[in-house]
Amino acid sequence: MDEGHRCQAPHLCANNCGFFNSPVTRDLCSKCYRDLQLKEQQSSSANLVIINQTLVPLPSEVQKKL
């Protein structure tokens, strides 16, 4: 067997959930990685809403006060 293809011992998920990790999933198990992706997606969606709200024109009553 080639030295470069030697099997490595599995490592546990970085969230300490008890499942095994993968370097492809940021050292998380597939479930924790999926949860992280959903959280990041929701966070970025929330940021987009805030940005969009700041781009909405001010109501005419507010513009008159400025």
Secondary structure, 3 states (H helix, E strand, C coil): CCHHHCCCCCCECCCCCCCECEHHHCCECHHHHHHHHHHHHHHHHHHHHHHHHHHCCCCHHHHHHC
